[in-house]
């Protein structure tokens, strides 16, 4: 009886370890904006512009942008060119 209980406890501990490992691996993956997007701060530094200039560019649709959870993002390929450089 005790051996059976210990065996079940070992199974449960193993299952718990596997679940925690899976959860941590999900947590460590970067979000989409970190992969292919600049945020507003990156764009302002890259283009040497102010908040208001960036707002006007967004409003006039001279730059493509998307708002995610209240924050604006811009696709990196749209700003990687010979005249803009490759670093934010």
Residue pairs with C-beta under 8 A, 6 or more apart in sequence:
33 39
33 68
33 71
33 73
36 75
36 76
36 77
37 73
37 74
37 75
37 76
38 46
38 73
38 74
38 75
38 76
38 79
38 88
39 71
39 72
39 73
39 74
40 51
40 54
40 71
40 72
40 74
42 74
42 88
43 49
43 54
43 63
43 74
43 79
43 88
44 50
44 51
44 54
45 88
46 79
46 84
46 85
46 87
46 88
47 54
47 79
47 84
49 57
57 63
58 65
58 72
63 74
63 78
64 74
64 75
64 78
65 72
65 73
65 74
66 72
66 73
66 74
67 73
80 86
